[in-house]
């Protein structure tokens, strides 16, 4: 009996030990996984999917050795000593003096008010993330990091850059959400720069030599106080994405030379016209010029042959040029809140259009050619002055949602019953007599027909 008791105790002790080891291992795996996933997130942020993990170490610091192309990097993520996994403080930084090969250092979200001095010793640093701290300036010694390719200073309190600021190997600069009022001319000597984010600052102008950044492909300038762009802007011929939203621009320089541009956002400015010459921008696929004061579109607008998305809502357009019909790759258009009285018959050439917003205009009728938009699925014609629809409207065979609220309609053409995919039609605040309402409901038995707000229930 005594032996059985001892055996049970041993078994109990073994089971408890196994459970304890399992719990500790699970905890270690969970901690390691959390760090590893964060590291991978940072890597993906800076290198996309173009990297592979070669090895990692887990001592005082958790480091991952990766390869990007033929080059090896070291990613220093967190201090793990004392399990202070989320903290990396200034006194920890002497480690970086011996950081091997090319290093990416992430010091974001650490409430830093100055750049730690030991960073100057990491001569082979390739990427530095100091985003979301309390930095008010960039010390001149950062200029010594001449191997730096990526610099992220997003979300600090920086009001100016040093007059001689220039990192010759820099390809990516993120300086958004600061207090920058101007950019020094030396910044334009960074001729390898491809990605520049200066959104949400206080810039009133850009360096006249901006065009020297000839390799720039992405430029973000949203929410500044820019009133004009330098003439050298036309030299940014490699530019693919340009964002100038929410500035005070009244005029654009010659942008016809931007032959590689794919996306332009100039929403929320004070533009009264677009440049006349647009023929060189045949690769443009997205244009957002909403919330300006545009009164017309240039004839050359029809040469934007690859345009797929167009937003020009909240302008002062009274008419569209016939050349608008040449934009046959358009898929989405928002022309709401303008002063359009009619559409050109060439509008019917936009056969790839699937979403169209013409709400809040002055449209009195639609051309018969409108019925050629057979891929159209969502159409908003609310708040116009339409008194009737053409019979060809029944050819919109893909239409699913149609809004005609707040017009002057008294009836719909009988051909509307051909719209077999129509699931919702809104006709609030029109002039339909009771018998016409009955006709519409009969023609569209499987469609939600809304004549009054009560019908929406």
N, C-alpha and C positions, 0 to 999 in steps of 0.2 A: 504493500500500500504506500509505504514511504517513497519507494522508488518511482511509483506511478505519479506521486505528487511532485517529485523533483522533475520528472519528465515533462509534466504539464507546465511547470514553471519555466523550464527551458524553452518549450514550444511557444509559450506566451511571450517570452522575452524575444525569441527569434522573430515571431510575427510582428511584434511592436517595432523591432529594429527595422524589419523590412518595410513596414508602413512608414516609419520615420524617414528612412532613406528615400523611399518613393516620394514623400512629400517634399523633402529637400531638393531632390532631383527635379521634381515638377516646378518648384519655385525657381530654381536656377534656370531651367528651360524657359519659363515664362519671362524672367528678367532678360535673359539673353535674346529671346525672340523680340521683346519690346525694343531693345537697343538695335538689334539687327534690322527690324522693320523701319525704324527711324532712319538708320543709316542708308538703307535702300531708297527711302523716300527722298533723302537729300541728294543721293547719287542720281536718281531719276530726274530730279529737278534741274540739275546742272548738265547732265550728259544724255538725257533721254534714255533710250534702251541700248545705246551704243557703248556698252561696257560689259566686262565680265570680271567676276570676283576670282582673284588668284589665291589669296590666303587672308587670314585674320589673326590678330593676337588679342589677348584678354588679360592684361596685367594692370598697371596703374591706370592705363587708358585702354579703351576699346578701339582698335584700329583695323581698318579693312584695306587690304592691298588690292587694287583693281588695275585692269588694263583697259585703256581706251586706244583703239588702233594698235600701234606698235609700242606705245609708251605706257609705263607703269606710274601709278599715283599712290599716294597714301592718304586715306581719309581719316582724320582725327575727329572723333565724334564727342565722346564724353569721358570725364574722369569717373572711374569706377571704384577708386579707393574709398573706403568707408561707406560704400554703397550710395554715395551722393551722385546718383546717376544723372540727374537733370541739371547739375551745376558744373560750370567750368569757370573758375574765378581767376583773377590776375595772378595770384601766387602759384597757380598750377602751370603757368605758361612757360617757365624755363625748359620744360620738356621739349618745346618746339625747337630749341636750339639744335637738337640732334635729330630732328625729323628727317627721315631718309627720303631721297629722291624728290619728286614733285608732290606738293601737299595741298589738300583742300581743307581749310579750317572753317568750321561753322561756329560762330560766336553770336548767333542771333538770339534775341530775347534774353539778354543777360544784364540789362540796365547799365550798360557801360556808358560812362560819360567821357572817356578818352580811350584812344587806341592803345592797348597794352604794349609797353616798350619791347618786350622779348620778341614780338612779331617781326621786328626788323631783322632778326637773325635768320629767319627762314627765307633764304635767298631764292629757293627754288619753289616757292609757293605758287600754285597755278590758279587757285580759286580762294576767295576770302568772302565770307558771308558775315556782315556786321549789321544786318537788318534788324529793325525794331529794337533799337537801343536809345540812348539819350545823347548821342554825339552831336556837338554843335559845330565841329569843324573836323577837317581831315588834316592831321599833322603832316608837315612837309616830308617827314621820313617815309611816308607811304610811297613817295616817288621812287624810293630805293627798291621797291618790289617790282623790278623790271621784267620778271618772268610771269607776272600776274596776267591771267587771261580773262578771269571772271571776277567782277567786284560788285557786291550787293550791299548798298547803303540805304535801302528802302526803309521808310518809317523812322527817320531820325529828326534832328532839329537843325540840320546844316543849312546855313544861310549863304555861304559862299565857298568857292573852291580856290585853292592857291593859284596865283597868277601863272605859275610855271607847271601847273598840274598836267602831267603827261606820262602815260604808261604805254610804252611803245608796242607791247605785245597784247594789249587789252582787246578782246573781241566782244565782251559783253559788259555793259555798264548799266546798273539798276540804281537810279537815284530818285525814284518817285516818292511822294509824300514827305517832302522836306520843305525848306523855306528859301530855296534858291531864287535869287533875283536876276542873276546873269551867269553866263558861262564864259570862262576865259578863252581867249583866242588859242592858247596852247592846247586846249582840249581837242581842237580840230587837227592836231598833228598826229593823233592816234589813228593812223591810217589802216590799221587792221580791224578797227571797230566795225562790228556788224549789227549789234543789237544795242539800242540806246533807249532807255525808259526815263523820261523826265516828267511824267504825269504828276499832277497835283503839287505844283510848286508856285512860285510867284514871278515867273519869267515875263518880262515885258518885251524882250527882243532876243534874237539869237545871233551868234557871231557871224560877221559877214563872210568868213571863210568856211562856213558850215559845209559847203560843197566839196571841201577837201577830203571829207569822209567818204571817199569814193566806193568803199566796200560795204557801206551801210545798207542793210536789207530791211531792218525793222526800226521804226522811229515812232515813239509814243510821246505826245505832248498835250494830252488832255488836261483840261482845267488849269490853265495858266492865264496870263493877261496879254497874250501876243496880239499885236495889232497888224503886223505885217511879217512877211518872211523874206529873208535875204535873196537877192537875185541869183546868188550861187546855188540856190536850192535846186535849180534845173540840172546841176551836175551830179545829183544823187541818182545816177542812172540804174544802179543795182537795187534800188528801193522796191520792196515787195509789199510792205504794209505801212501805212501812214495814218496816224490818228491825231487829229487836231481839234477834237470835240471840246466845246465849251471854252472858247477863247473869245477874242474881240476882232477877229479878222474881217476886214471890209473888202479885201481884194486878194486874189491868189496870183503868184508870179507865173511865168511860163512853166507848166508842168507836162507839156507835150513830150518832153524828152524822157519821162519816166516810163520807159518801154517795158520794164519788168513788173510794174506795179499791179497788184492783184486786189488790194483792198484800200479804200480811202474813206475816212470818217471825218467829215467837216461839220457835223451837226452842232447846232447851238452857237453860231457865230453871227456876224452882221453882213454877210455877203449879199450883194444885190445882183450879182451875175457870176457865171462861171467863165473861165477862159474860153475864147473863141476857138482856139486850135486844140483839138483833143485827139487828132488822128493817130498820134503815136502811142496811145494807151490802149491798144487792142487786147491786152491781156487782163484788163481790169474786169473783175468778176463781181465786186461788191462796192457800191457807192452809197454812202449815207450823207445826204445834204439837208436833212430835216432841220426845222427851226432856224431858218435864215430869212432873208427878205428877197429871194429870187423872184423876179417878175417874168422871166422867160428862160428857155433853154437854147443854147447855141445850135446852129444847124449841124455842126460837127458831132453833136451828141449821138447821132445815128451811126458814127464810126466805132462806138464802144461795143463791138460785135460780140464780145464774150461776156457781157454783163449779165449776171444771173439774179442779183438782188439789188433793188433800187428803193431807197427811202427818201422821199422829198416832201414829206408831210409838213404842215405848218409853214408854208411859204406864201407867195402872192402870185402864183402862176394863173394866168387867164386862159392860156391855150398851150397845146403841145405841137411841135413842128411835125410835118408829115414824115420826116426822117425817123421819128420815134418808132415807126413800124419796122425799121431795120434791125431792131434789137431782139432778134428772134430766139435768143437763148435765155431771155428773161423768164424767171420762174416765180419771183415774188415782187410785187410793186405796192408801195404805199404812197398814194398821192392825196391822202385825205387832208382836209382843212386847207384848201386853196380856193381859187376863184374860177375854176374851170366851168365854162358854159357848155362846151361840146367836146367830143373826142374826134380826132381825124379818122377817116375810114380805114387808114393804114393800121390803126390800132388792132384790127382783126388779124394782122400778120403774126401776132405774138402767140403762136400756136403751142408754145411750151409753158405758158403761164398757168400756174395752178392756184395762186393766191393773189387777190386783187382787192385793194381798199381804196374806194373813191368817195368815202363818206365826207360829209361837210364840204360840199362844193356847191355849184350853182347849175348843175346839169339839168337840162330841160328835156333832152332826148338822147337816145343812143343810136349809133349807125347800125344798119342791118348787118354789116360785117362783124359786129360784135359776136354774132352767133358762131363765128369760126373758132372761138376759144374753147375747143372741145376738151382740153385737159383741165379747165378751170374747176376747182373743187370748192373754194370759199370765195364768196363775192359780197362785199359790203357797199351798198349804194344808199345807205341811210342819210337823212338830212340833205336832200337835194330838192329839185323842183320838177321831178319827173311826173309827167301826166299820163304816159303810156310806155309800153315796152314793145319793141319790134317783134313780129312773129318769129323771126330767126332766133329769138331768145330760147325757143324750145330745142335748139340744136346743142345747147350746153350740156351734153350727155353725161359729163362727169360731176356736175354740180351737186354738192351735198348740203351746203349751208348758204342761204341767201337772205340778206338783210335789206329790206326796203322801207324801214320805218321812216316816218316824217317826210313823206313826199306828197304828191297831189294825185295819186292814182285812184281811179274809179273802177278799174277792171284790169284783168290780166289776159293776155292772148290765150286762146284755147290750146295753143301748142305747148303751153306750160306743162300739160299732162304728160308730155314725152320725157320729162325729167325724172326718170324712174329711180335715180340714186338720191334724189333730194330728200333729206331727212328733217330739215328745219327751214321754215320760211317765216320771216318776221315782217308784218304789215301794219304795225301800230301807227296810229295818227295819219291815216290816209282818208280817202273819201268813198270807201266801198259801201254801196247800198246793200241791204240784207240779201237780195237775190244773188248778187255777185259773190258775196261771201260763201253762200251755199255752193255755187259753181266751183269755186276754188277748192273747197273741202271735198267735193265730189271728184274733181280731177286728180287730187292728191290724197288718196285714202290712206296711204302709209306714211304720210309726212306730218310732222308737227306744225300746224298752221296757227300762227299767233296774230290775232287781230287786236286784242286788248291785253293788258297786263294779266288779267285773270286767266287767259289761255296759256300762260307760261307755267301754271301750276301742274 
